[in-house]
Amino acid sequence: MDTFNKTSLQNIRNIFEQKTGVKPEIRTSHRYFVRIAAAAAFLVCSLSITAFSFGLFSSLSGDDLGLSADYEGNGIVSIRIENRSDRELNFQSQLKLMRWSTGEEVLPVSDEIVFSGTEIKAHTKGTMTLDLSKAYDMDVLEQPLIDDHYYFVLTNNHFAFGQDWMCSVEFAEPVSTAKTDPSPITPQEADPDIVSEITEELRPYFETYTLDTAERNRLAGEYLALCQELLAKLEGKLVTSVSPMELTLADSHEQVVFDPSVPVDMQLQLTGLHRRSLDGYDKVIGSSDGECAMVLSAYIPQKKGDIDGGVDIPLIYVFIYEADAVQSLQDYAFIRGRLMTFEQMEAYKIYEDEQYVCYNASNLFYSDLRQYVESMVSQRSDVYFDEQVWERVQNIYTYYNEKIGSLLCYRNSDGITRISDKPASGEEFPGIPEAVPIQPEQTSAVQADRQDTAVQTADIEKCYDDPKNPVSAQNYGVGEPKQEN
């Protein structure tokens, strides 16, 4: 304490001398000890006030507090409060009135809100009354809203996190519009040419579409049973796909922009990588319910201006096979109701190493991207889709359809290793298979001119395959899309 005060006083003297040009006389007196005592007392009081404030403004979870509002008319709102916590609750005389559909505050015309009954003791119920008549234009608030409502944000500590609560309020009877179930575009309607290529006996499964989960599961069970029956008669070897978790996608080193309305550092959060046993129509993609593809998806918003991880459009379907399981190009793969020889699959090959061979089989799922995306959108009543969103999806498809072979990488005990599409001679990386990324326009001719490829470590984008932060749980508000000049 002595050192602290001497240093502080010296700093004050230095500032005084710089500002005034007068050097103060230094004296030692009993006042020095008085100052020490006063400083000590101040610190004690500060600690006491801090402790008191923590108790007064401590947070309550939503389960500890019940709120229900009734509009009485003439600007008067009664809020019934149940404090189920062990703490006394003291609401401050301030609030925010918000519009649910926009998340924006309704600005008051004045600060003259009258609060009463703001103190609710622990384990008691009470009623807080608000008089909004002089603070808001009640004629506007009393207009009925269509599929919308208002809500209050109340606080006991200046709207600090964990110390504010929402309470819905209706100033007029809301108007609800009739919600109709979406009329989905079926696979047959979206792409009849693709469906016509499916094995005839299995085609009816893909020609139908239902939103009923139980019916969908029943049809899938019958389809798989029929698949096993037909494949048992197959003359030739059937190779089933695998879904190795160590094989995944790395973030590109390029700066990509899929949607200019979204911040640059959030572009890759518009995409997701999943292992799927069903396609976008919830149809089985393999010969069993355990057979999966690696699927790259684009995420579309549920509201204009949002990046919403809740609605994904599967775009790129990558089927992976163990390299030593394919003994002949006349062996068969079974994808979405179609038998394909691996000779036919060569046109879809995007990657091969000593362990795995990978195929981009998206062309077996749809032939027209726009029709396919619109059919996916038609299955949902809770999505926002316009030309800007379409361009986002198209950009994601175009980029990954071209690059996905060179972005495949391995997870191992050392982290993520990325397989470069630029060969580097004279370098060896033990434990990583020799790799040949193959561009979409290339065929098996690449195998005849194989080169050693380099691998380099790279961070995998957090939106890919992160069980602690799944894309489906992410929701990022980015504001309104930019308008083109």
SVG drawing of the C-alpha trace seen along z (x, -y; Angstrom):
<svg xmlns="http://www.w3.org/2000/svg" viewBox="-59 -27 73 93">
<polyline fill="none" stroke="black" stroke-width="0.4" points="0.0,0.0 2.9,-2.4 4.6,-1.8 1.3,-2.2 0.5,-5.5 4.0,-7.0 4.0,-6.0 0.6,-7.4 1.4,-10.7 4.6,-11.1 2.6,-10.5 0.1,-13.2 3.0,-15.6 4.6,-15.0 1.4,-15.7 0.7,-18.8 4.2,-20.1 3.9,-19.4 0.6,-21.2 1.3,-24.2 5.1,-24.6 5.0,-24.8 6.9,-22.3 4.8,-21.5 6.5,-21.5 6.9,-18.0 6.1,-17.7 5.5,-14.8 2.6,-15.1 0.1,-13.1 -2.3,-13.6 -0.2,-11.0 -1.4,-8.3 -4.9,-9.7 -4.8,-9.1 -3.7,-5.5 -6.6,-4.8 -9.0,-6.5 -7.8,-4.4 -8.1,-1.2 -11.6,-2.1 -12.5,-2.9 -11.3,0.6 -13.3,2.3 -16.4,0.3 -15.8,1.2 -15.5,4.9 -18.7,4.7 -20.6,2.9 -19.3,5.4 -20.5,8.3 -23.8,6.6 -24.2,5.9 -23.5,9.6 -26.2,10.7 -28.6,8.0 -28.0,8.6 -27.3,12.4 -28.7,14.2 -31.7,16.5 -32.2,19.3 -35.4,19.5 -36.6,22.4 -36.4,20.2 -38.8,17.5 -42.2,17.6 -43.6,14.6 -47.0,14.0 -48.4,10.7 -51.9,9.5 -52.9,6.2 -55.6,4.4 -56.1,1.6 -55.2,-2.1 -51.5,-1.2 -51.7,0.8 -49.9,4.2 -50.0,6.6 -47.2,9.1 -47.7,12.1 -44.4,13.3 -43.4,16.4 -40.0,16.3 -39.1,19.9 -35.5,19.1 -33.8,18.6 -33.1,14.9 -35.1,11.8 -35.8,10.3 -35.8,6.6 -36.7,5.5 -35.2,2.2 -37.6,-0.4 -36.5,0.1 -37.6,2.5 -37.3,3.1 -40.3,3.8 -39.5,6.1 -41.2,7.4 -40.8,11.2 -40.6,11.5 -37.9,9.0 -36.1,9.1 -36.0,5.3 -36.9,3.0 -40.0,0.9 -38.7,-2.5 -40.6,-4.5 -41.8,-8.1 -40.7,-9.0 -39.1,-7.4 -42.2,-7.9 -42.9,-4.2 -44.4,-3.8 -43.4,-0.6 -45.0,0.7 -44.6,4.0 -41.0,4.6 -39.8,6.5 -40.6,10.2 -39.3,12.1 -37.9,15.6 -40.4,18.4 -43.3,16.0 -45.7,14.8 -46.5,11.2 -47.8,8.8 -45.7,6.0 -47.8,3.3 -46.5,1.3 -48.1,-1.9 -47.0,-2.4 -49.6,-5.0 -47.1,-7.9 -44.1,-6.0 -45.6,-4.3 -48.1,-5.0 -50.7,-2.6 -52.9,-3.1 -50.1,-1.4 -49.4,1.3 -53.1,2.2 -53.2,3.0 -53.6,6.8 -50.4,8.5 -50.4,11.4 -48.6,14.5 -46.5,12.3 -46.4,10.8 -44.5,8.5 -42.4,9.3 -40.8,7.4 -37.2,7.8 -37.1,7.1 -33.9,6.8 -32.5,6.5 -29.1,5.3 -29.0,3.2 -29.8,6.1 -26.6,8.0 -26.3,11.6 -28.2,13.9 -30.0,11.0 -32.7,10.3 -35.9,12.2 -38.4,12.3 -42.1,12.1 -44.6,12.2 -47.4,9.7 -50.4,9.2 -52.0,5.8 -54.6,7.1 -55.9,10.5 -53.4,11.8 -54.4,12.8 -53.3,16.4 -53.1,17.4 -53.9,21.0 -50.7,22.9 -50.7,25.5 -48.4,28.4 -45.8,28.1 -46.5,29.7 -43.2,31.4 -42.0,32.0 -41.4,35.7 -38.2,37.3 -40.2,38.5 -41.4,34.9 -38.1,33.3 -36.0,35.6 -37.8,38.3 -34.7,39.2 -32.7,40.1 -35.6,42.2 -36.0,44.0 -32.4,45.3 -33.2,47.1 -33.6,50.8 -37.2,51.4 -38.3,53.5 -37.0,50.9 -38.3,47.8 -41.7,47.5 -39.9,46.7 -38.3,43.6 -41.5,42.6 -43.4,42.1 -42.9,39.5 -44.5,39.2 -44.1,36.9 -45.4,39.5 -42.4,40.9 -44.0,44.3 -45.1,44.8 -41.6,43.7 -39.9,46.3 -42.3,49.0 -41.5,48.3 -37.8,48.3 -38.0,51.7 -39.8,53.2 -37.3,51.6 -34.3,53.0 -35.8,56.5 -36.4,56.3 -32.8,55.2 -31.4,58.1 -33.7,60.5 -32.5,59.0 -28.8,58.7 -28.7,62.4 -29.3,63.3 -26.5,61.1 -23.8,62.8 -20.7,61.0 -19.2,59.4 -21.0,56.6 -18.7,54.2 -20.4,52.2 -19.3,48.6 -17.6,47.7 -17.6,44.6 -14.2,44.2 -14.2,41.4 -10.5,40.8 -11.2,39.6 -12.7,36.2 -12.5,32.7 -10.0,30.0 -10.5,26.2 -9.3,24.8 -6.4,22.4 -8.3,20.2 -10.4,17.3 -13.9,18.4 -17.0,16.2 -20.2,18.2 -22.6,15.4 -21.5,11.7 -24.1,10.9 -22.3,13.0 -19.1,11.9 -16.0,13.4 -14.8,15.2 -18.2,17.0 -18.4,18.3 -17.5,21.9 -20.2,22.0 -22.6,22.0 -21.5,25.6 -21.6,28.9 -20.2,32.4 -22.2,35.4 -22.3,39.2 -25.8,40.1 -27.6,43.3 -30.5,41.4 -30.6,38.9 -32.4,35.5 -35.7,37.2 -35.1,39.5 -34.6,42.4 -32.1,45.2 -28.9,44.7 -27.2,48.1 -28.1,51.8 -28.5,51.7 -29.5,49.1 -25.9,49.0 -24.3,48.0 -23.4,44.3 -22.0,41.6 -20.0,38.6 -22.3,35.7 -21.3,32.0 -24.3,29.8 -25.2,26.1 -27.2,24.4 -30.0,22.0 -31.7,19.6 -35.1,19.9 -35.4,16.1 -34.1,13.5 -30.7,12.4 -30.0,15.4 -27.3,18.1 -29.4,20.9 -27.8,24.3 -31.3,25.9 -31.9,26.5 -29.3,28.2 -29.4,29.1 -27.3,32.1 -25.3,31.4 -22.2,33.6 -22.5,37.4 -19.1,39.1 -19.0,42.9 -15.9,44.4 -14.7,48.0 -11.8,50.0 -9.2,50.1 -8.4,53.8 -12.1,54.8 -12.4,53.8 -10.7,56.7 -12.0,56.0 -13.5,53.2 -16.4,55.6 -17.3,55.7 -20.5,53.9 -21.4,50.9 -25.1,50.4 -26.1,46.7 -29.7,45.4 -31.4,48.4 -28.8,48.7 -26.1,51.3 -22.9,49.8 -19.7,51.6 -16.6,50.0 -15.7,49.5 -18.7,47.2 -17.8,45.6 -14.4,44.5 -16.1,41.4 -16.9,40.3 -13.6,41.1 -12.1,38.1 -9.5,39.7 -7.5,42.9 -4.8,44.1 -3.6,47.5 -6.5,47.6 -9.5,46.0 -11.0,45.0 -13.6,42.2 -16.3,41.3 -18.5,38.2 -21.7,39.9 -23.9,36.8 -24.9,37.3 -26.7,40.5 -29.0,38.4 -29.9,35.5 -29.3,34.2 -30.5,30.6 -29.2,28.7 -31.9,26.0 -34.8,28.5 -33.2,30.6 -32.7,27.6 -36.2,26.4 -37.6,29.8 -35.6,29.9 -37.0,26.5 -40.5,27.6 -40.3,30.1 -40.1,27.4 -42.5,24.7 -39.9,22.9 -37.2,21.9 -36.4,18.7 -35.3,19.0 -34.7,16.3 -32.3,15.7 -29.5,14.7 -29.9,17.9 -29.9,19.9 -26.7,18.2 -25.2,19.2 -26.1,22.9 -24.9,22.8 -21.6,21.3 -21.1,23.9 -21.9,26.7 -19.6,25.4 -16.7,24.9 -16.9,28.3 -17.8,30.3 -14.5,29.1 -12.3,29.1 -13.6,31.9 -11.0,34.5 -8.1,32.3 -9.7,31.3 -10.0,34.9 -7.7,35.4 -6.9,37.9 -7.5,37.6 -4.8,39.3 -3.2,39.2 -1.1,36.2 -4.1,34.2 -5.3,33.4 -3.2,34.1 -4.2,32.6 -3.4,34.2 -2.1,31.6 -3.0,31.7 0.5,30.4 3.1,33.2 6.4,32.6 9.2,35.0 11.7,36.4 9.4,36.1 8.1,39.0 5.4,39.0 5.3,42.3 1.8,43.5 0.0,41.6 -1.0,43.6 0.2,42.6 -2.6,40.3 -3.8,39.3 -6.5,36.6 -8.5,36.8 -10.3,33.9 -13.9,34.5 -13.0,34.5 -10.3,37.0 -10.7,40.8 -8.7,43.9 -6.0,42.7 -4.6,40.8 -3.7,44.1 -1.2,44.8 0.7,41.6 0.6,41.6 2.9,39.3 3.9,39.0 1.8,36.3 2.8,34.2 0.8,33.9 0.8,31.0 -0.8,30.4 -3.9,28.1 -6.6,27.2 -10.0,28.7 -12.8,26.1 -14.7,26.2 -18.0,26.7 -17.0,30.0 -17.7,33.2 -17.2,31.5 -19.4,33.4 -18.9,30.6 -20.2,27.9 -22.5,29.6 -23.6,27.4 -27.2,28.2 -27.0,26.4 -25.4,23.2 -27.4,20.1 -25.7,16.8 -27.6,13.6 -25.8,11.5 -28.4,8.8 -30.2,8.1 -28.6,9.2 -26.7,6.5 -28.5,4.8 -26.8,4.5 -26.3,1.0"/>
</svg>
